[in-house]
Amino acid sequence: MKTMLIGTLLLLTLAGCDHLAEAHQSVVDKPVAKPVAAPAQDPKPAAATTVDATENGQTWSCAVEGMHCGGCAATVQQALKALPGVEDAQVDLEGKSATVKMKVGATFPEAQARDKLDADNYKLGQCQLVKLMN
């Protein structure tokens, strides 16, 4: 495992990604899920959106700019999972998007997600509600 991690870090350093080793290690054993529906819109931020979900959970799909490697995807995923009300978050590095499942009764904190990713040097683009769970 150490040899794989060292090799990964060497390749990422040569490719220009300079994230912490633990971010890269956390994605080595985890597959990245495909989003429910990848947004086909301009990744420019839309006005903050909040949808009430008092009886249903929600699934949101958001464009994410600035990811270049698995470590980037892990950083974005960890940031989204840490938001209040988030049940799960999956990141699609190739599709440059994230899918966020909210807990029942929680609303997607889009402005807070945008601020958190901006602080980590990523850009949260357009977000859309793709599914209400029963």
N, CA, C and O atoms as CSV, one atom per row, in Angstrom:
chain,resi,resn,atom,element,x,y,z
A,1,MET,N,N,0.825,-1.188,0.000
A,1,MET,CA,C,0.000,0.000,0.000
A,1,MET,C,C,0.871,1.254,0.000
A,1,MET,O,O,0.568,2.220,-0.700
A,2,LYS,N,N,1.955,1.243,0.786
A,2,LYS,CA,C,2.834,2.407,0.831
A,2,LYS,C,C,3.473,2.657,-0.525
A,2,LYS,O,O,3.614,3.807,-0.942
A,3,THR,N,N,3.860,1.594,-1.217
A,3,THR,CA,C,4.475,1.747,-2.534
A,3,THR,C,C,3.484,2.361,-3.507
A,3,THR,O,O,3.849,3.235,-4.293
A,4,MET,N,N,2.210,1.905,-3.461
A,4,MET,CA,C,1.188,2.453,-4.341
A,4,MET,C,C,0.953,3.932,-4.033
A,4,MET,O,O,0.837,4.747,-4.948
A,5,LEU,N,N,0.884,4.274,-2.758
A,5,LEU,CA,C,0.663,5.655,-2.357
A,5,LEU,C,C,1.819,6.543,-2.792
A,5,LEU,O,O,1.597,7.646,-3.291
A,6,ILE,N,N,3.037,6.083,-2.609
A,6,ILE,CA,C,4.207,6.869,-3.025
A,6,ILE,C,C,4.191,7.073,-4.531
A,6,ILE,O,O,4.454,8.174,-5.017
A,7,GLY,N,N,3.882,6.007,-5.274
A,7,GLY,CA,C,3.792,6.119,-6.733
A,7,GLY,C,C,2.697,7.080,-7.146
A,7,GLY,O,O,2.892,7.875,-8.065
A,8,THR,N,N,1.545,7.025,-6.486
A,8,THR,CA,C,0.435,7.929,-6.787
A,8,THR,C,C,0.843,9.375,-6.519
A,8,THR,O,O,0.601,10.259,-7.342
A,9,LEU,N,N,1.459,9.609,-5.370
A,9,LEU,CA,C,1.879,10.967,-5.033
A,9,LEU,C,C,2.918,11.488,-6.019
A,9,LEU,O,O,2.885,12.665,-6.377
A,10,LEU,N,N,3.839,10.636,-6.467
A,10,LEU,CA,C,4.840,11.043,-7.439
A,10,LEU,C,C,4.170,11.427,-8.750
A,10,LEU,O,O,4.497,12.463,-9.329
A,11,LEU,N,N,3.242,10.614,-9.224
A,11,LEU,CA,C,2.539,10.922,-10.467
A,11,LEU,C,C,1.735,12.210,-10.343
A,11,LEU,O,O,1.721,13.021,-11.269
A,12,LEU,N,N,1.065,12.408,-9.205
A,12,LEU,CA,C,0.261,13.609,-9.016
A,12,LEU,C,C,1.135,14.857,-8.908
A,12,LEU,O,O,0.755,15.930,-9.376
A,13,THR,N,N,2.288,14.714,-8.299
A,13,THR,CA,C,3.214,15.839,-8.219
A,13,THR,C,C,3.677,16.241,-9.612
A,13,THR,O,O,3.753,17.426,-9.936
A,14,LEU,N,N,3.983,15.244,-10.426
A,14,LEU,CA,C,4.396,15.526,-11.803
A,14,LEU,C,C,3.250,16.115,-12.609
A,14,LEU,O,O,3.481,16.909,-13.521
A,15,ALA,N,N,2.008,15.736,-12.283
A,15,ALA,CA,C,0.842,16.234,-13.006
A,15,ALA,C,C,0.393,17.591,-12.484
A,15,ALA,O,O,-0.459,18.230,-13.101
A,16,GLY,N,N,0.940,18.045,-11.372
A,16,GLY,CA,C,0.616,19.375,-10.868
A,16,GLY,C,C,-0.403,19.402,-9.738
A,16,GLY,O,O,-0.794,20.490,-9.317
A,17,CYS,N,N,-0.852,18.260,-9.227
A,17,CYS,CA,C,-1.778,18.235,-8.098
A,17,CYS,C,C,-0.954,18.146,-6.823
A,17,CYS,O,O,-0.098,17.272,-6.689
A,18,ASP,N,N,-1.213,19.046,-5.895
A,18,ASP,CA,C,-0.396,19.095,-4.684
A,18,ASP,C,C,-1.238,18.961,-3.419
A,18,ASP,O,O,-1.121,19.776,-2.504
A,19,HIS,N,N,-2.085,17.938,-3.367
A,19,HIS,CA,C,-2.942,17.726,-2.207
A,19,HIS,C,C,-2.236,16.857,-1.177
A,19,HIS,O,O,-1.211,16.237,-1.459
A,20,LEU,N,N,-2.799,16.827,0.005
A,20,LEU,CA,C,-2.218,16.055,1.101
A,20,LEU,C,C,-2.327,14.561,0.844
A,20,LEU,O,O,-3.271,14.109,0.196
A,21,ALA,N,N,-1.385,13.804,1.339
A,21,ALA,CA,C,-1.332,12.356,1.115
A,21,ALA,C,C,-2.569,11.649,1.628
A,21,ALA,O,O,-3.039,10.706,0.992
A,22,GLU,N,N,-3.120,12.080,2.776
A,22,GLU,CA,C,-4.281,11.370,3.310
A,22,GLU,C,C,-5.502,11.518,2.410
A,22,GLU,O,O,-6.345,10.621,2.387
A,23,ALA,N,N,-5.625,12.601,1.679
A,23,ALA,CA,C,-6.743,12.753,0.747
A,23,ALA,C,C,-6.634,11.737,-0.364
A,23,ALA,O,O,-7.642,11.160,-0.774
A,24,HIS,N,N,-5.417,11.502,-0.868
A,24,HIS,CA,C,-5.218,10.518,-1.923
A,24,HIS,C,C,-5.414,9.109,-1.401
A,24,HIS,O,O,-5.997,8.267,-2.086
A,25,GLN,N,N,-4.939,8.847,-0.208
A,25,GLN,CA,C,-5.048,7.507,0.348
A,25,GLN,C,C,-6.510,7.149,0.583
A,25,GLN,O,O,-6.882,5.984,0.445
A,26,SER,N,N,-7.345,8.119,0.932
A,26,SER,CA,C,-8.737,7.817,1.237
A,26,SER,C,C,-9.527,7.390,0.014
A,26,SER,O,O,-10.583,6.776,0.166
A,27,VAL,N,N,-9.067,7.686,-1.181
A,27,VAL,CA,C,-9.803,7.273,-2.371
A,27,VAL,C,C,-9.211,6.057,-3.049
A,27,VAL,O,O,-9.792,5.561,-4.015
A,28,VAL,N,N,-8.081,5.558,-2.583
A,28,VAL,CA,C,-7.436,4.415,-3.224
A,28,VAL,C,C,-8.345,3.206,-3.209
A,28,VAL,O,O,-8.429,2.492,-4.209
A,29,ASP,N,N,-9.032,2.953,-2.100
A,29,ASP,CA,C,-9.848,1.759,-1.959
A,29,ASP,C,C,-11.335,1.999,-2.210
A,29,ASP,O,O,-12.126,1.062,-2.108
A,30,LYS,N,N,-11.734,3.228,-2.534
A,30,LYS,CA,C,-13.145,3.526,-2.707
A,30,LYS,C,C,-13.448,3.875,-4.157
A,30,LYS,O,O,-12.798,4.754,-4.723
A,31,PRO,N,N,-14.431,3.199,-4.777
A,31,PRO,CA,C,-14.825,3.577,-6.135
A,31,PRO,C,C,-15.615,4.875,-6.105
A,31,PRO,O,O,-16.304,5.163,-5.126
A,32,VAL,N,N,-15.522,5.648,-7.155
A,32,VAL,CA,C,-16.274,6.893,-7.277
A,32,VAL,C,C,-17.548,6.588,-8.041
A,32,VAL,O,O,-17.496,6.066,-9.154
A,33,ALA,N,N,-18.698,6.912,-7.447
A,33,ALA,CA,C,-19.980,6.602,-8.067
A,33,ALA,C,C,-20.326,7.622,-9.148
A,33,ALA,O,O,-19.903,8.777,-9.102
A,34,LYS,N,N,-21.104,7.161,-10.113
A,34,LYS,CA,C,-21.617,8.044,-11.153
A,34,LYS,C,C,-22.795,8.820,-10.578
A,34,LYS,O,O,-23.541,8.272,-9.767
A,35,PRO,N,N,-22.988,10.075,-10.971
A,35,PRO,CA,C,-24.108,10.847,-10.440
A,35,PRO,C,C,-25.437,10.344,-10.997
A,35,PRO,O,O,-25.484,9.687,-12.036
A,36,VAL,N,N,-26.518,10.669,-10.280
A,36,VAL,CA,C,-27.856,10.290,-10.722
A,36,VAL,C,C,-28.165,10.943,-12.058
A,36,VAL,O,O,-28.669,10.289,-12.971
A,37,ALA,N,N,-27.866,12.231,-12.177
A,37,ALA,CA,C,-28.080,12.952,-13.432
A,37,ALA,C,C,-27.050,14.069,-13.493
A,37,ALA,O,O,-27.094,14.995,-12.683
A,38,ALA,N,N,-26.134,13.995,-14.430
A,38,ALA,CA,C,-25.105,15.026,-14.554
A,38,ALA,C,C,-25.713,16.278,-15.167
A,38,ALA,O,O,-26.420,16.186,-16.171
A,39,PRO,N,N,-25.456,17.445,-14.588
A,39,PRO,CA,C,-26.010,18.667,-15.139
A,39,PRO,C,C,-25.366,19.002,-16.486
A,39,PRO,O,O,-24.152,18.897,-16.657
A,40,ALA,N,N,-26.199,19.401,-17.421
A,40,ALA,CA,C,-25.715,19.752,-18.751
A,40,ALA,C,C,-25.779,21.257,-18.943
A,40,ALA,O,O,-25.846,21.746,-20.071
A,41,GLN,N,N,-25.757,21.988,-17.835
A,41,GLN,CA,C,-25.891,23.429,-17.907
A,41,GLN,C,C,-24.551,24.102,-17.694
A,41,GLN,O,O,-23.557,23.475,-17.329
A,42,ASP,N,N,-24.562,25.396,-17.936
A,42,ASP,CA,C,-23.394,26.223,-17.713
A,42,ASP,C,C,-23.014,26.142,-16.240
A,42,ASP,O,O,-23.887,26.319,-15.391
A,43,PRO,N,N,-21.739,25.881,-15.891
A,43,PRO,CA,C,-21.368,25.716,-14.495
A,43,PRO,C,C,-21.333,27.002,-13.682
A,43,PRO,O,O,-20.895,26.987,-12.532
A,44,LYS,N,N,-21.786,28.118,-14.257
A,44,LYS,CA,C,-21.821,29.361,-13.489
A,44,LYS,C,C,-22.845,29.224,-12.375
A,44,LYS,O,O,-23.892,28.609,-12.575
A,45,PRO,N,N,-22.560,29.788,-11.200
A,45,PRO,CA,C,-23.475,29.651,-10.074
A,45,PRO,C,C,-24.830,30.276,-10.368
A,45,PRO,O,O,-24.917,31.361,-10.944
A,46,ALA,N,N,-25.877,29.581,-9.969
A,46,ALA,CA,C,-27.223,30.126,-10.050
A,46,ALA,C,C,-27.535,30.750,-8.697
A,46,ALA,O,O,-26.751,30.633,-7.755
A,47,ALA,N,N,-28.662,31.400,-8.606
A,47,ALA,CA,C,-29.074,31.950,-7.325
A,47,ALA,C,C,-29.241,30.789,-6.351
A,47,ALA,O,O,-29.625,29.690,-6.752
A,48,ALA,N,N,-28.957,31.027,-5.089
A,48,ALA,CA,C,-29.058,29.975,-4.086
A,48,ALA,C,C,-30.456,29.388,-4.091
A,48,ALA,O,O,-31.442,30.122,-4.155
A,49,THR,N,N,-30.543,28.074,-4.025
A,49,THR,CA,C,-31.816,27.376,-4.097
A,49,THR,C,C,-31.991,26.552,-2.843
A,49,THR,O,O,-31.068,25.859,-2.414
A,50,THR,N,N,-33.165,26.624,-2.255
A,50,THR,CA,C,-33.484,25.791,-1.114
A,50,THR,C,C,-34.866,25.217,-1.355
A,50,THR,O,O,-35.811,25.958,-1.626
A,51,VAL,N,N,-34.992,23.895,-1.257
A,51,VAL,CA,C,-36.274,23.223,-1.427
A,51,VAL,C,C,-36.607,22.540,-0.116
A,51,VAL,O,O,-35.787,21.808,0.437
A,52,ASP,N,N,-37.822,22.782,0.384
A,52,ASP,CA,C,-38.228,22.180,1.650
A,52,ASP,C,C,-38.418,20.678,1.481
A,52,ASP,O,O,-38.983,20.224,0.487
A,53,ALA,N,N,-37.947,19.924,2.445
A,53,ALA,CA,C,-38.069,18.471,2.382
A,53,ALA,C,C,-38.499,17.940,3.741
A,53,ALA,O,O,-37.788,17.154,4.369
A,54,THR,N,N,-39.673,18.380,4.187
A,54,THR,CA,C,-40.109,17.980,5.520
A,54,THR,C,C,-40.494,16.514,5.591
A,54,THR,O,O,-40.392,15.907,6.657
A,55,GLU,N,N,-40.941,15.923,4.470
A,55,GLU,CA,C,-41.343,14.523,4.486
A,55,GLU,C,C,-40.475,13.652,3.588
A,55,GLU,O,O,-40.515,12.428,3.713
A,56,ASN,N,N,-39.703,14.230,2.701
A,56,ASN,CA,C,-38.906,13.474,1.748
A,56,ASN,C,C,-37.451,13.911,1.801
A,56,ASN,O,O,-37.149,15.080,2.038
A,57,GLY,N,N,-36.556,12.958,1.577
A,57,GLY,CA,C,-35.154,13.316,1.405
A,57,GLY,C,C,-34.982,13.846,-0.021
A,57,GLY,O,O,-35.899,13.740,-0.835
A,58,GLN,N,N,-33.853,14.395,-0.315
A,58,GLN,CA,C,-33.583,14.951,-1.635
A,58,GLN,C,C,-32.263,14.411,-2.155
A,58,GLN,O,O,-31.381,14.032,-1.384
A,59,THR,N,N,-32.142,14.382,-3.479
A,59,THR,CA,C,-30.858,14.128,-4.116
A,59,THR,C,C,-30.587,15.293,-5.042
A,59,THR,O,O,-31.418,15.640,-5.881
A,60,TRP,N,N,-29.418,15.898,-4.886
A,60,TRP,CA,C,-29.018,17.051,-5.685
A,60,TRP,C,C,-27.819,16.683,-6.553
A,60,TRP,O,O,-26.977,15.876,-6.158
A,61,SER,N,N,-27.755,17.275,-7.722
A,61,SER,CA,C,-26.599,17.112,-8.604
A,61,SER,C,C,-26.016,18.496,-8.856
A,61,SER,O,O,-26.736,19.432,-9.203
A,62,CYS,N,N,-24.708,18.615,-8.678
A,62,CYS,CA,C,-24.037,19.914,-8.828
A,62,CYS,C,C,-22.789,19.766,-9.701
A,62,CYS,O,O,-22.066,18.774,-9.605
A,63,ALA,N,N,-22.553,20.748,-10.536
A,63,ALA,CA,C,-21.298,20.815,-11.282
A,63,ALA,C,C,-20.201,21.270,-10.317
A,63,ALA,O,O,-20.445,22.086,-9.428
A,64,VAL,N,N,-18.994,20.736,-10.500
A,64,VAL,CA,C,-17.858,21.134,-9.664
A,64,VAL,C,C,-16.660,21.369,-10.576
A,64,VAL,O,O,-16.276,20.484,-11.340
A,65,GLU,N,N,-16.078,22.543,-10.501
A,65,GLU,CA,C,-14.891,22.876,-11.285
A,65,GLU,C,C,-13.654,22.844,-10.404
A,65,GLU,O,O,-13.725,23.107,-9.203
A,66,GLY,N,N,-12.509,22.517,-11.018
A,66,GLY,CA,C,-11.232,22.598,-10.328
A,66,GLY,C,C,-10.677,21.269,-9.859
A,66,GLY,O,O,-9.594,21.231,-9.275
A,67,MET,N,N,-11.399,20.158,-10.102
A,67,MET,CA,C,-10.893,18.850,-9.690
A,67,MET,C,C,-9.984,18.300,-10.791
A,67,MET,O,O,-10.336,18.326,-11.970
A,68,HIS,N,N,-8.802,17.797,-10.387
A,68,HIS,CA,C,-7.831,17.281,-11.353
A,68,HIS,C,C,-7.401,15.849,-11.072
A,68,HIS,O,O,-6.791,15.208,-11.928
A,69,CYS,N,N,-7.715,15.335,-9.875
A,69,CYS,CA,C,-7.218,14.012,-9.498
A,69,CYS,C,C,-8.135,13.403,-8.448
A,69,CYS,O,O,-9.098,14.029,-8.006
A,70,GLY,N,N,-7.824,12.178,-8.058
A,70,GLY,CA,C,-8.602,11.506,-7.033
A,70,GLY,C,C,-8.558,12.224,-5.696
A,70,GLY,O,O,-9.530,12.187,-4.941
A,71,GLY,N,N,-7.453,12.870,-5.396
A,71,GLY,CA,C,-7.342,13.633,-4.154
A,71,GLY,C,C,-8.277,14.829,-4.152
A,71,GLY,O,O,-8.868,15.173,-3.128
A,72,CYS,N,N,-8.404,15.461,-5.321
A,72,CYS,CA,C,-9.348,16.576,-5.455
A,72,CYS,C,C,-10.765,16.079,-5.194
A,72,CYS,O,O,-11.525,16.699,-4.449
A,73,ALA,N,N,-11.112,14.950,-5.816
A,73,ALA,CA,C,-12.447,14.379,-5.654
A,73,ALA,C,C,-12.709,14.030,-4.192
A,73,ALA,O,O,-13.809,14.260,-3.690
A,74,ALA,N,N,-11.710,13.478,-3.504
A,74,ALA,CA,C,-11.857,13.124,-2.088
A,74,ALA,C,C,-12.061,14.366,-1.226
A,74,ALA,O,O,-12.863,14.353,-0.292
A,75,THR,N,N,-11.342,15.430,-1.536
A,75,THR,CA,C,-11.481,16.680,-0.779
A,75,THR,C,C,-12.885,17.240,-0.936
A,75,THR,O,O,-13.507,17.648,0.046
A,76,VAL,N,N,-13.392,17.261,-2.174
A,76,VAL,CA,C,-14.742,17.769,-2.441
A,76,VAL,C,C,-15.769,16.882,-1.738
A,76,VAL,O,O,-16.703,17.387,-1.116
A,77,GLN,N,N,-15.599,15.567,-1.835
A,77,GLN,CA,C,-16.543,14.639,-1.215
A,77,GLN,C,C,-16.579,14.826,0.302
A,77,GLN,O,O,-17.658,14.867,0.893
A,78,GLN,N,N,-15.417,14.940,0.932
A,78,GLN,CA,C,-15.360,15.134,2.387
A,78,GLN,C,C,-16.012,16.453,2.793
A,78,GLN,O,O,-16.710,16.519,3.805
A,79,ALA,N,N,-15.784,17.502,2.004
A,79,ALA,CA,C,-16.373,18.811,2.312
A,79,ALA,C,C,-17.898,18.748,2.235
A,79,ALA,O,O,-18.591,19.294,3.093
A,80,LEU,N,N,-18.412,18.080,1.208
A,80,LEU,CA,C,-19.869,17.984,1.052
A,80,LEU,C,C,-20.487,17.109,2.136
A,80,LEU,O,O,-21.557,17.431,2.653
A,81,LYS,N,N,-19.833,16.016,2.484
A,81,LYS,CA,C,-20.355,15.127,3.529
A,81,LYS,C,C,-20.397,15.812,4.891
A,81,LYS,O,O,-21.208,15.447,5.743
A,82,ALA,N,N,-19.542,16.788,5.102
A,82,ALA,CA,C,-19.470,17.485,6.391
A,82,ALA,C,C,-20.555,18.542,6.550
A,82,ALA,O,O,-20.720,19.087,7.641
A,83,LEU,N,N,-21.296,18.844,5.495
A,83,LEU,CA,C,-22.342,19.870,5.567
A,83,LEU,C,C,-23.525,19.356,6.387
A,83,LEU,O,O,-23.800,18.157,6.395
A,84,PRO,N,N,-24.223,20.260,7.074
A,84,PRO,CA,C,-25.368,19.824,7.889
A,84,PRO,C,C,-26.478,19.237,7.019
A,84,PRO,O,O,-26.824,19.785,5.973
A,85,GLY,N,N,-27.026,18.110,7.474
A,85,GLY,CA,C,-28.151,17.490,6.787
A,85,GLY,C,C,-27.783,16.548,5.660
A,85,GLY,O,O,-28.663,15.918,5.073
A,86,VAL,N,N,-26.489,16.438,5.341
A,86,VAL,CA,C,-26.074,15.570,4.236
A,86,VAL,C,C,-25.991,14.132,4.731
A,86,VAL,O,O,-25.322,13.839,5.722
A,87,GLU,N,N,-26.680,13.241,4.028
A,87,GLU,CA,C,-26.626,11.811,4.339
A,87,GLU,C,C,-25.449,11.160,3.625
A,87,GLU,O,O,-24.754,10.325,4.204
A,88,ASP,N,N,-25.220,11.545,2.353
A,88,ASP,CA,C,-24.133,10.971,1.573
A,88,ASP,C,C,-23.778,11.924,0.439
A,88,ASP,O,O,-24.611,12.713,-0.006
A,89,ALA,N,N,-22.548,11.843,-0.017
A,89,ALA,CA,C,-22.098,12.631,-1.163
A,89,ALA,C,C,-21.159,11.760,-1.986
A,89,ALA,O,O,-20.287,11.086,-1.439
A,90,GLN,N,N,-21.340,11.778,-3.292
A,90,GLN,CA,C,-20.484,11.050,-4.223
A,90,GLN,C,C,-19.984,12.044,-5.260
A,90,GLN,O,O,-20.714,12.950,-5.662
A,91,VAL,N,N,-18.749,11.876,-5.690
A,91,VAL,CA,C,-18.139,12.793,-6.648
A,91,VAL,C,C,-17.738,12.019,-7.896
A,91,VAL,O,O,-17.180,10.924,-7.809
A,92,ASP,N,N,-18.026,12.598,-9.054
A,92,ASP,CA,C,-17.640,12.015,-10.338
A,92,ASP,C,C,-16.543,12.900,-10.926
A,92,ASP,O,O,-16.820,13.967,-11.475
A,93,LEU,N,N,-15.300,12.445,-10.805
A,93,LEU,CA,C,-14.153,13.220,-11.270
A,93,LEU,C,C,-14.241,13.476,-12.769
A,93,LEU,O,O,-14.065,14.611,-13.213
A,94,GLU,N,N,-14.514,12.428,-13.559
A,94,GLU,CA,C,-14.608,12.576,-15.016
A,94,GLU,C,C,-15.734,13.513,-15.420
A,94,GLU,O,O,-15.561,14.360,-16.297
A,95,GLY,N,N,-16.886,13.360,-14.780
A,95,GLY,CA,C,-18.050,14.181,-15.108
A,95,GLY,C,C,-18.024,15.552,-14.464
A,95,GLY,O,O,-18.898,16.380,-14.722
A,96,LYS,N,N,-17.018,15.797,-13.621
A,96,LYS,CA,C,-16.881,17.072,-12.908
A,96,LYS,C,C,-18.188,17.467,-12.214
A,96,LYS,O,O,-18.692,18.580,-12.363
A,97,SER,N,N,-18.715,16.497,-11.443
A,97,SER,CA,C,-19.976,16.744,-10.753
A,97,SER,C,C,-20.001,16.019,-9.413
A,97,SER,O,O,-19.164,15.164,-9.126
A,98,ALA,N,N,-20.985,16.389,-8.607
A,98,ALA,CA,C,-21.189,15.747,-7.311
A,98,ALA,C,C,-22.673,15.474,-7.141
A,98,ALA,O,O,-23.516,16.252,-7.588
A,99,THR,N,N,-22.982,14.362,-6.490
A,99,THR,CA,C,-24.358,14.017,-6.155
A,99,THR,C,C,-24.449,14.005,-4.639
A,99,THR,O,O,-23.666,13.335,-3.965
A,100,VAL,N,N,-25.410,14.749,-4.107
A,100,VAL,CA,C,-25.553,14.896,-2.662
A,100,VAL,C,C,-26.934,14.410,-2.241
A,100,VAL,O,O,-27.948,14.918,-2.717
A,101,LYS,N,N,-26.970,13.417,-1.340
A,101,LYS,CA,C,-28.229,12.923,-0.786
A,101,LYS,C,C,-28.422,13.571,0.573
A,101,LYS,O,O,-27.537,13.539,1.428
A,102,MET,N,N,-29.592,14.157,0.755
A,102,MET,CA,C,-29.904,14.827,2.008
A,102,MET,C,C,-30.716,13.911,2.910
A,102,MET,O,O,-31.430,13.027,2.436
A,103,LYS,N,N,-30.601,14.131,4.219
A,103,LYS,CA,C,-31.419,13.406,5.187
A,103,LYS,C,C,-32.861,13.896,5.071
A,103,LYS,O,O,-33.106,15.018,4.627
A,104,VAL,N,N,-33.803,13.060,5.468
A,104,VAL,CA,C,-35.215,13.444,5.460
A,104,VAL,C,C,-35.392,14.675,6.331
A,104,VAL,O,O,-34.900,14.727,7.458
A,105,GLY,N,N,-36.088,15.652,5.810
A,105,GLY,CA,C,-36.352,16.884,6.544
A,105,GLY,C,C,-35.281,17.953,6.379
A,105,GLY,O,O,-35.478,19.092,6.803
A,106,ALA,N,N,-34.151,17.604,5.772
A,106,ALA,CA,C,-33.063,18.577,5.600
A,106,ALA,C,C,-33.154,19.252,4.238
A,106,ALA,O,O,-33.642,18.666,3.272
A,107,THR,N,N,-32.686,20.474,4.176
A,107,THR,CA,C,-32.609,21.198,2.915
A,107,THR,C,C,-31.151,21.319,2.504
A,107,THR,O,O,-30.265,21.411,3.355
A,108,PHE,N,N,-30.905,21.320,1.210
A,108,PHE,CA,C,-29.538,21.401,0.705
A,108,PHE,C,C,-28.973,22.798,0.977
A,108,PHE,O,O,-29.519,23.784,0.482
A,109,PRO,N,N,-27.890,22.900,1.753
A,109,PRO,CA,C,-27.306,24.206,2.084
A,109,PRO,C,C,-26.369,24.678,0.961
A,109,PRO,O,O,-25.149,24.679,1.122
A,110,GLU,N,N,-26.951,25.076,-0.168
A,110,GLU,CA,C,-26.157,25.395,-1.352
A,110,GLU,C,C,-25.157,26.526,-1.106
A,110,GLU,O,O,-24.000,26.424,-1.516
A,111,ALA,N,N,-25.584,27.592,-0.447
A,111,ALA,CA,C,-24.667,28.712,-0.201
A,111,ALA,C,C,-23.495,28.262,0.678
A,111,ALA,O,O,-22.353,28.654,0.442
A,112,GLN,N,N,-23.778,27.448,1.678
A,112,GLN,CA,C,-22.728,26.949,2.566
A,112,GLN,C,C,-21.792,26.013,1.804
A,112,GLN,O,O,-20.578,26.049,2.008
A,113,ALA,N,N,-22.347,25.178,0.929
A,113,ALA,CA,C,-21.523,24.274,0.108
A,113,ALA,C,C,-20.622,25.083,-0.814
A,113,ALA,O,O,-19.443,24.768,-0.977
A,114,ARG,N,N,-21.179,26.119,-1.412
A,114,ARG,CA,C,-20.405,26.982,-2.315
A,114,ARG,C,C,-19.247,27.641,-1.569
A,114,ARG,O,O,-18.121,27.676,-2.066
A,115,ASP,N,N,-19.526,28.163,-0.374
A,115,ASP,CA,C,-18.488,28.821,0.430
A,115,ASP,C,C,-17.390,27.829,0.831
A,115,ASP,O,O,-16.203,28.152,0.767
A,116,LYS,N,N,-17.791,26.622,1.244
A,116,LYS,CA,C,-16.819,25.622,1.681
A,116,LYS,C,C,-15.914,25.206,0.527
A,116,LYS,O,O,-14.699,25.116,0.702
A,117,LEU,N,N,-16.490,24.950,-0.658
A,117,LEU,CA,C,-15.674,24.540,-1.796
A,117,LEU,C,C,-14.805,25.687,-2.301
A,117,LEU,O,O,-13.672,25.465,-2.729
A,118,ASP,N,N,-15.329,26.912,-2.254
A,118,ASP,CA,C,-14.512,28.078,-2.631
A,118,ASP,C,C,-13.282,28.177,-1.724
A,118,ASP,O,O,-12.184,28.480,-2.190
A,119,ALA,N,N,-13.475,27.919,-0.427
A,119,ALA,CA,C,-12.361,27.986,0.525
A,119,ALA,C,C,-11.313,26.911,0.219
A,119,ALA,O,O,-10.135,27.080,0.534
A,120,ASP,N,N,-11.747,25.805,-0.398
A,120,ASP,CA,C,-10.832,24.725,-0.770
A,120,ASP,C,C,-10.341,24.854,-2.214
A,120,ASP,O,O,-9.732,23.927,-2.749
A,121,ASN,N,N,-10.605,26.006,-2.845
A,121,ASN,CA,C,-10.174,26.313,-4.222
A,121,ASN,C,C,-10.891,25.497,-5.300
A,121,ASN,O,O,-10.306,25.187,-6.338
A,122,TYR,N,N,-12.149,25.152,-5.052
A,122,TYR,CA,C,-12.998,24.517,-6.061
A,122,TYR,C,C,-14.193,25.429,-6.284
A,122,TYR,O,O,-14.492,26.281,-5.448
A,123,LYS,N,N,-14.870,25.255,-7.396
A,123,LYS,CA,C,-16.043,26.083,-7.705
A,123,LYS,C,C,-17.266,25.190,-7.833
A,123,LYS,O,O,-17.292,24.269,-8.649
A,124,LEU,N,N,-18.281,25.469,-7.020
A,124,LEU,CA,C,-19.551,24.768,-7.128
A,124,LEU,C,C,-20.358,25.484,-8.197
A,124,LEU,O,O,-20.648,26.674,-8.073
A,125,GLY,N,N,-20.718,24.765,-9.239
A,125,GLY,CA,C,-21.505,25.348,-10.327
A,125,GLY,C,C,-22.989,25.206,-10.053
A,125,GLY,O,O,-23.432,25.217,-8.905
A,126,GLN,N,N,-23.745,25.071,-11.128
A,126,GLN,CA,C,-25.203,24.942,-11.040
A,126,GLN,C,C,-25.574,23.678,-10.285
A,126,GLN,O,O,-25.003,22.613,-10.523
A,127,CYS,N,N,-26.529,23.797,-9.378
A,127,CYS,CA,C,-27.061,22.646,-8.647
A,127,CYS,C,C,-28.525,22.494,-8.992
A,127,CYS,O,O,-29.250,23.477,-9.141
A,128,GLN,N,N,-28.954,21.230,-9.118
A,128,GLN,CA,C,-30.370,21.006,-9.399
A,128,GLN,C,C,-30.874,19.815,-8.588
A,128,GLN,O,O,-30.157,18.844,-8.349
A,129,LEU,N,N,-32.120,19.929,-8.179
A,129,LEU,CA,C,-32.781,18.842,-7.482
A,129,LEU,C,C,-33.099,17.774,-8.509
A,129,LEU,O,O,-33.782,18.047,-9.497
A,130,VAL,N,N,-32.614,16.559,-8.289
A,130,VAL,CA,C,-32.841,15.501,-9.278
A,130,VAL,C,C,-33.776,14.415,-8.766
A,130,VAL,O,O,-34.290,13.629,-9.562
A,131,LYS,N,N,-34.012,14.349,-7.451
A,131,LYS,CA,C,-34.849,13.267,-6.959
A,131,LYS,C,C,-35.307,13.549,-5.540
A,131,LYS,O,O,-34.517,13.937,-4.679
A,132,LEU,N,N,-36.603,13.346,-5.311
A,132,LEU,CA,C,-37.139,13.344,-3.961
A,132,LEU,C,C,-37.312,11.894,-3.553
A,132,LEU,O,O,-37.901,11.110,-4.297
A,133,MET,N,N,-36.812,11.525,-2.388
A,133,MET,CA,C,-36.907,10.143,-1.912
A,133,MET,C,C,-38.179,9.985,-1.067
A,133,MET,O,O,-38.606,10.926,-0.399
A,134,ASN,N,N,-38.765,8.815,-1.102
A,134,ASN,CA,C,-39.928,8.525,-0.250
A,134,ASN,C,C,-39.500,7.909,1.043
A,134,ASN,O,O,-40.341,7.597,1.886
